[in-house]
Amino acid sequence: MAERKTTIGIETKKEDNISEWYTQVMQKADLADYTSVSGCLVFKPRSYAIWETIVAQTDLRFKQAGIQNAYFPLFIPESLFQKEAAHVEGFSPEVAWVTHAGDTKLNERLAVRPTSETIMYESYSKWIRSWRDLPLRLNQWCNVVRWEFKHPVPFLRTREFLWNEGHTAFATKKQAEDEGPEIISIYNEICENLLALPSVIGRKSEKEKFAGAEYTISLEFFLPSGKAIQGPDFHHDGQNFAKAFDIKFKDQNGNDEYAWQNTFAITTRVIGIMIMMHGDNKGLVLPPFVAPTQIGIVPILGKGDDVLAKAKEIEESLRSAYKVQLDEREEYSPGYKFNEMELQGVPLRIEIGPKDLAANSVVLVRRDTGEKTTVALDKLASTIEEELTAMHHRLFEKAKTFLEENIVSVDNYDEFKKAIADKKLVKARYCNDKTSDCEEIIKADTVGAKPLNIPEQEPSDGVCVHCGKPAKEYAYFGKAY
């Protein structure tokens, strides 16, 4: 047998250089590749399979909530894009424009979808005429382009990414706002129960909220790099877009009213968050319920083919319940296959050789702990179920402990600056005054820290950690991607 390689793996430790480690994991674990378009990524089959699972599980919950899927155009006429002033101001620096079709200059520029409010709400204004047309709850799964000028980071910050965008319209403000907890609960369930990712949930500051929204609720994640990053979010848009796009309806009394609207999204960014949170110096560590391969089987071949036959039998018995990969390649040694599966984050590995076959058992290896257990074949199915559940729980609790241990509450600005310098997630009182310069000054003083979100809390007396003005709420602060 020709031996091609003996070892593969990550050459930089996560704790020494997390950026280089992250890049190596992305490429060596065969998740993605760079392209000749800066900031645009190839999602290779393994990462796209992860996204497909996220999409399927999120979409299932949307449908159970009564949200339907649709699809709207990628291109948005400039005249539509200009209709909502605050929205345009928020997105203008990031918009990519189509100006020509072949050699012919277009009569009107077309924006490449950075988000779809403007193109969708032109249709909403035609479709919504009566209170009977409401609620209208639509979602689309698509790509968007935001030509950001910040340093691109694969998955975490790219110029093109994949997401859902939900766009809903209601007859009353209460109905619209009642949707918020439902959507955030869906996103939180996906992040916790599928990706093993805990977060802090709260309202974005006035300056950080979505352009055109009355308020934004976000899930914020704190990563081992010492930086935070925004995850899924929900925006209550009030009647801002309804007034801009004339989305009106006759209420039950025959009066004209504007609709109340929401938008919400989860993106491929969560894949990067998951990679960075759970990975170790061997490579990926994937939560078992989102992993593209949950169980890898490595036969350790001796004389004859009895071991391989049993390995195939095990694969067949597990395939209906799990995503299983039998590695029967002859050109690689078992050790190489072990390393490759560890690098790719396969949650459980089954090893079977002649001695195991004779004992009617296999060796089961967990990716997160490296623990090896000898399991009788008649106990294999139940043990796998237990181990996958235990692995998910351990990953979530480990990430939750990391989050909690890195939250620092401070009472004054000196403590605030020190905690930021120490790469912590800082909880401090904040004025949240849109007219103040607090956010800009804090960002300048700390080289990039900003308010992430404001958790739901009981109001109490106090003063802003920076300006000393009255502050009835706390906010989480940190440096962010």
N, C-alpha and C positions, 0 to 999 in steps of 0.2 A: 504494500500500500504506500503510495507516494504521500509524504507529509509536507503540506504546503507551509503551515505556520505552527508554532507552538504556543504562542501567547498573543492575545489582543487585549486592548484596554485603554483606559484613560491615562494620559501621561502627566496631567496636572491635578493636584489635590484641590478639592472644593474649597477647603479652608484657606488655601494659599492664594488662589487666583480664581474667584468664582466665575468671572467673565470668560476666561479661557476654558475653564472646566465646562461651562455651559455650552460653549461652541463645540467643543470636542464631543460631548454627549450627544448633541443634536445630530452631528454628522456621523460619528462612529456607531451610534445606535440606529442609524439608517432611518432617521425621522424626516429630514429635510435637506435641501441643498440650496445654495445661492444661485442666482441667475445674473444675466448681464444687465438687468434692470435693477438699479439700486433700491434696496428696501422691499423688493418683491421676492417671495420665497416659493420654492417647489415643495408642496406637501407630498412626501413620498407615501407609499401605501400604508406603512405602519402608523404614521401620524394621522393620515386621513381616516383610517379605521377608528382611531380614538375619537376623532371629530364626528364620525358617523354615529357612534354610540351616544355621544353627547346630544347630537341632533335628535336621534330616535327617542331618547328618554325625555328630553325637554318637550319635543313635539307631542308625545303621548300625553303629557300633563296639560299642555295647551289645549289639545282636543277635548280632554276630559273637562276642562274649564269652559268649553264652548267657543274657543278661538279657532277660526278657520284659516287655511293657507291660501294665498294668492300670489301673483307675481306682477310686478310693475317694471316699466322700462329702466334700463341702465342710464339713459341719457335724459337730461333735464334742461329744457329751454331756459336761457338766461332770464327771460321775462318772468317765468314762474319762480325761479330761484330768488329773484329780487323782491318778491311780494311780502316776505316777512322780514322786516328790517333787522331785528335782533338776531335772527337765525343767520342771515347773510353775513352780518358782522362777525359772528362767531366762527363761521366756516370759510370765509373768503380766502384767507391765506393758504388753506389746504386744498382748494379745489383745482382739479385738473380739467382743462377745457379742450373741447374738440372745435377746431376753427375751420377745417377743410374737409371736404369729401373728395378724395383724389386730389386733383389740382384746382378744384373749384372751391372758392371761399364761401362758406355758409352765410346766409343772410342773418342768421342769429347764432351766437355761440351756444354750444351744448355743454353743460357740466357733466362730467363723469361722476355718477352717484357717490357723494360722500355720506349721504343719508337720504331717506326718500320722502320726507314730509311733503315737500313742495309738489312732487310729481303725483303722489298719492292723493293729496287733498284737493287737487283739481277734479279728480274723479269723485271724491266724497261729496263735493259741493253739488254734483249732479245726481248722486244716488240718494242723498238724504233730503227728504222733502217733508216727512211727517214724523211724529213721535213714534209711529208704528215701525219706522225704519231703524229705530234704535233699540238696543245698542248695536253698533256695528263694530265687530271685533275681528280684525284681520291681522295676519302675520305673513311675512315672507322670509324664506331662507335664501341668502344671496351673498354676493361679494360687494365690498365698497372700496373706494380709493380715497385716501386722504394723504395729500402730498406734504407730509410733515417734514420739517427741516431739522428735527432732532435726530440724534444718532440712532439708526435702526438697530433693533435687537430682534433676532428671529423669534417669531410667535408673539413676543411681548410688545413690540412696537414696529409694525411694518406698514408700508404705504398701501398695500392691498391686503385685506383680511376678509375672513368669512364670518358671518353672524346671522342671528335672527333679528328682524326688526318688527316688533308688534306695534300696530297703530289702531287705537280703539277710540270710539266716540260714544258719548252717553247723553241722555236728556238732562241730567242734573249733575251738579258738582259733587254731591255726596256719592252718587253711583260711580262716578269716575274715580274719586279718591278711595272708595272701598275696594277698587281693583288693585291698588298698590300693594297691600299686605299679601294678597293672593299671588301676585307675580313674584314678589320678593321671596315668598315662601317656596315657590317652585324653583327659583334659581338657587336658593340656599340649600334645598334638598339635593339638587344636582351636584353642587359643590361639595357638600358634606358626605352624602351617601354614595356618590359615584367617584368623585375625585379625592375624597378624604382631605378637603381643604376647609379649615375654619376661617372665619373672617370677622371683621367688625362692621356692623350694619348701621347706617345712619344717613342723615340728610346732608347733602353737599352745601358748602357755604354759598352765599349769594353770588360771589364772583366765580365760583367753581362749578355752578350748576350748568346744565345743558342750555345751549343758546336757544332762547325762545320759551323755556319752561318757567313755570311758577316755582317749582322746586324739583330736586332730584334726590332719589334715595339710592344709595350705592352699597355694594359689598366691597370692602377694601381688604387687601391681603398684605401681610408683612412677610418679606422674604429673607432668607439667610444672607443675602447680600447687604442687609441693613437698609434696604429701600422698600417702600410700599408701592402698590400698584392697584389701580381701580379694576374691579371685575364687573360682573353683570350689574345693570342699573335699571331704574324705573323713573320716568319723568312724568309729572303731572303738568300738562301744558295749559290748563285752564281753558280760556276761550281765545287765546292769542292767535292760534292758527285759524280757528273758525272765523274770526273777524277778518283776518287777512285774506282768506279764501272763500268767504261768504258761505260758510257751511251752516245753513239755517234750516229750521224745521217748524212746522205748525204744532204747537202743543195741544193738549186735550181740550183747551179752552179756545183754540183757534188763533192764539197769539204767536207771533214770530219770535223764536228764541235761537240763540247760537248754541251749537253743541259744545260739550265739555270733552276734552281729549287727553289721551295718555300715549306715551311711547315707551318701549322697553327693549333691552337687547342683552344677549350673551354672545361672546366672540371667541375666536380661536386663541385669543390671548390666554384663556384658562389652561390651554395645553402647556404653554411656557411656564405658567405659575406652578402647575403640577410638577413639571420636570425639575424646576429649581428647588421646590420645597422638599420633595421626597428623595431625589437622587443622592447617590453617595459616590465614593471614590472608585467604585467598580463600574459605575454608569447609571442607567435608569433604575428607579424603583417605582414600578407602576402599581397603583391600586388595582386589586384583582378584578373589579367589576367593570373597569374601563379598558383593561389591557387587551390589545389585539390578539395576543396569545396568552391564555391563562395558565396552561399546563404544557410544559415541554417534556418529551419523552426521549431519553438517550439510552439506546441499547448498547451494552458493553459486550461485544461479540466474542465468543469463543469458537470452538470447533462446532461445525454444524450450524443449522439455522433455527434451532429451537428458541433461542432468546429473541430473535427478530420476530418470529411468528407470535410469541407471547406479547411482545411489545405492540404489534399490530392489533392483536386481540384487545389489549388494554385501551389502545387508542379508539377502537371502534365502540367499546363499551362506554367511553366517556364523551364521545363526540356529540351526542344528542343534548347533553347538559352543559358542556363547556367548549371553549375554543382551544383545541388541542393541536399540537404540532409534534409529529414523530420525525426525529432527525435520523434518517437512515443513510446519510451520505457516507460513503466508504473512504473518501479522500481526506477526511478530517478525523483526528483522534477524539476520544471521549473528552479529554481535558480541554481541547480547543472548543468543543461544543458547549461544555460547562461554562467556559469564559464568555462565549458569545451570548448564551442565554442570560447570563448575569448582566452583561453589558446592555442587552436589550430590555431588561427589566421583567423577564418572564416570572410571574409570581411564584409558581411551583414547578419544580423539576422532579421528574421521576427517573431514577436510575435503575436499570435492571441488567444483571449479568448472570453467568452460569450458576453462581452460588445462590443468588436470589431466586432464580428459577427453581433450583432444587429445594429451597426452603418455602416455595410458594409465597414469596413476599417480594417487595420492592423497597428501595430507599427513596424517601420523599424529602426534598430539600426546599426550604423556604428562602425566597430571595431577600426579604427584609432583614432576617436575623441570621441566615446561613445555617440554621438549625437542621440537622439531619435526623430523620426518624425512620426506623424500619417498620413497615406496615404490611400486615397480612393482606393478601389480595382480596379476601372476602370482606375486609374492613376498609378497602381503599376508597370507595365512593363516599362513604360517610365521613372518613377522615379528611378527604379533600374539601368537602363542604365546610367542615369545622375550621380547617386551616385557612381557607380563603376568607372566611368571615373574621377570624381572629386577626389575620394580617391587615384587613381593612381597618378594623377597630384600632389596632396598634398604630398604624400610620396616622390616623386621624388624631388619636390622643397625643402622639408625639408632636404633631404639628400644632395642636391646641396648646400644649405645654410651652412650646417655643414661643407662640404668640403671647401668651399670658406673661411669661417671664421677661419679655422684651417691652411690655407696656410700662412706662414710667409716668407717674402723676407728679406734676410740679406746681409750685405756688408762685414763683417769681421768674423774671426773665433770665436771670443768670443761670438758674437751674434748668430752664428751658433750653438755652443755648448749649449747655454742657451735655444734656441728654441727647440732643440732636447730634452733637459732635461724636457722642458715643454710639451712634447708629441705633438709637432706640425709637420706638413708637411712643410719642409723647402725648399725654392727656393733660389738657390745660384749659382754664376758662378763656372764653373768647367772645369778643363783642359782636362779631359777625355783622359789622356795619359796612354796608356797601359803599358808603361815602368816605370811609376812613382809608388810610394808607397802610394799615396794619399788615395786610398780606404781602404787599410789596416790600415793606421794610424788613419783615421777618425773613422773606426769601433772600433778600440782599445780605442781611446779617449772618445767615446760616448757610449761604451758598446753595440755596435751592429748596429749603423746607417750606411746606405749605400746609394749610388745613386740608385734611383728607375727607372727613365727614363728621357729623355731629350726632352722636347716639341719642336715641329716645331716652329721656330722663326727666326726673322731677325738677322743675325750676327752683332755683335757690339764689340767694343773694351772693354777690361776689364781683370781682373786677377782672377785666381782660388782662391776661398775662403780659401783654405788651403795652397797651396804651393807658390802662388804668380806668377806662370807662366801664360803666355797669355791664356786667355779663351774667346772664341768668342760666347759661349752659356751658357745658364742656365740649371741646372738640378734640379729635385726634389729629396730630400733626406728624409729618415725617417727610423725608426726601423721597421722591417718587420717580419711577420710570416715565 
